Amino acid sequence: AGSLDAFAHRFLDAAERCTRDAPQGRVVVLLGLLLLALTLLTVAAHFAARVLWTRTKFEALTAMQVALFDHLCRLPVAFFAQERVGRLLAPFQRELLDAVRIMQTVSTALLRAPLMAAVFLVLLLRTSPGLTAIAVAVGAGVLLGFHLIGRLRHGRLRAAYQALGQLLASAQEAFLAIRVVKAFGAEAFVVERFGETAREVARHEERGEILREHLPEALFPLLNLGILVVLALAGSRQVASGELSREGLLLFLAVTVLLGTAAVTVGNALIAVHEMAASSERVRALLALAPEAPSAGRQPLALQATLSLRDLTFRYGSGFGLGPLRLSLERGERLAIVGASGAGKSTLIDLLLRLYEPTGGRIELDGIDVGSLDLACYRRLFGVVAQDTLLLHDTVRANIACGRHQITSQAIEEAARAADADAFIRGLPKGYDTVAGVRGLQLSGGQRQRIAIARALAGRPEVLLLDEATSALDGDSEAEVLRALSALGRHITIVLVSHRLSAVQGADRIVVLDQGRLVESGTHASLMAAGGTYCRLYEVQAASA
């Protein structure tokens, strides 16, 4: 007789001797205590393992989220100009969470199921190699079926992730443009567009869940029954021939059921592997993107003499082109850049900050190509007020400091006074500790712009870049800010971009851009006397004033 057959006989004999020789009450007590001890040990081990895994899971999730966010922050500005922000939020909210959940499923299955299957297979082989071969062949077919289901699930899940990214992007864009949506009565339109994407997500999720949960649940009982019927028919012949006892056959079938359960666990792990591939696909694609130039070059300390553009050119794909430009900015100079809308003024500022890399030529800092300098250190030479003023949902003080922990409260307040912002900040409910609101919308446009100017001044920059920095201010406030900037002294170099020519008349030099090219350069008086592009722009603005 086989192993299970012999085990069945020994077990029955031992049970009979135990109940015959020992008092019944003593047996019950011993078995009860043994069962209680095993139960307590099992519960404690299971609870400890669950707590340990939960802690590990969330630590892994946090590490992955931080690593992905850190990588995204290091990508060039050009990437964000082409990517919908909402789609970048989806991996944090769904893919990474799914990846951690799937890791738990796979690790649990691979820790338990293979060991259980090995033990069961040894028992089955020692009992009946022929019946075991049948069971293994059928089990391999079942695992192949799970693999095919996993491939289908991979496609559905990938489509669901893509649709979810579009869903979040639609919601984010609608909320950011909520004033426009309401002003044009477009609520029904954005809701309809959101609903279409939400239904697409639901369709993919529904089909994926059917493949992941319901199809295996429906097939497993049928497969299990089929395997047992085949093995019972084949095993009955061995019982008839005396190769196997009835008890041994029953135990063989019972162990086969347990082996089938282990096979299903492995099959679910196969599906989970395909799910993990889908959940990590977008994340891996983002991590594969090249970040900005690494911070490994020389560290500039200051602008000693000149910041020069040497035949600088730039092109957005096959569209707008800038240059070639040749221009030198002297230390302490007040340089104004003017031109019609679309002339390339803001693009030039982005190139000076190395938010974009030039397609030709170079920028030199005191004769050194800035491409060879440490990027982070180079950018710290500049203070920037961008055309679109954005504030964080934090206090006014934190917005002016902007993560630069070395900036003292005294420096923050001095910068606010220089930007003509101190008076209105002190008039806020909590002064400098007032929360600016989401995107700074608790403040007026002029207040946000003055805080942005203070933020640029707080770091005591070598070069101050003002890209339409006074566009949201009235004439009196603009004049006050310009007077404050003039009082900063010649240790700060200022580049002022403005479409309001009244703001640039006091500049040491004015350069005029037209369709990406530098067409004029000089003082206000000399450019007016030349009667060129600057003069025409000035006359148009004067006539409409």
Secondary structure, DSSP 8 states (H G I E B T S, - for coil): --HHHHHHHHHHHHHHHHHHHS-HHHHHHHHHHHHHHHHHHHHHHHHHHHHHHHHHHHHHHHHHHHHHHHHHHTS-HHHHHHS-HHHHHHIIIIIHHHHHHHHHHHHHHHHHHHHHHHHHHHHHHHH-HHHHHHHHHHHHHHHHHHHHHHHHHHHHHHHHHHHHHHHHHHHHHHHHTHHHHHHTT-HHHHHHHHHHHHHHHHHHHHHHHIIIIIHHHHHHHHHHHHHHHHHHHHHHHHHHTTSS-HHHHHHHHHHHHHHHHHHHHHHHHHHHHHHHHHHHHHHHHHHTS--S--S-SB------SEEEEEEEEEESTTS-EEEEEEEEEETT-EEEEEESTTSSHHHHHHHHTTSS--SEEEEEETTEEGGGB-HHHHHTTEEEE-SS----SSBHHHHHHTT-TT--HHHHHHHHHHTT-HHHHHTSTTGGGSB--GGGTTS-HHHHHHHHHHHHHHT--SEEEEESTTTTS-HHHHHHHHHHHHTT-TTSEEEEE-S-GGGTTT-SEEEEEETTEEEEEE-HHHHHHHTSHHHHHHHHHHHH-
